[in-house]
């Protein structure tokens, strides 16, 4: 990556947070980071910056990964959420992933940290690009429909199988059939 990794760390131990940052830096990445310990601090940090990833300890004195994940989801931001814990039961980790966490790692095996972080950041970028493309396609289709429906000419579109996929208002007038009657039918 050319830009520095922007990492939000939900962790009560400054030493553990430094260890996470050091592992990412050793993988040849510049890391901008912030450590938070409470729901309020997490919410404020999410408002302040666009983060690439959130790394969360499983259990903090007054907060936990489940609450942090819920807060991130409430913010409606598509930021990878990775649980990094010293002790977590497999059932708890699976439950967090079922609820939307992207992955989990044990603090005793941080060699996977950088690859997991980079994979999840890339996946989030692909999801954002797919949403942008879907929005652009939907807007293009709406513009086409608005133009085609305002035309007096008959406009009929069929797919590769010869099935009618679009039937304009002008086509309804010219052919005397409602679009609902002919959509999906062979030309």
Secondary structure, 3 states (H helix, E strand, C coil): CCCCEEEEEECCCHHHHHHHHHHHHHCCCCEEEEEECCHHHHHHHHHHCCCCEEEECCEECCEEHHHHHHHHHHCCCCCEEEEEECCCCHHHHHHHHHCCCCEEEEHHHHHHHHHHHHHHHHHHHHHHHHHHHHHHHHHHHHHHHHHHHHCCCCCEEECCCCEEEEECHHHHHHHCCCHHHHCCCEC
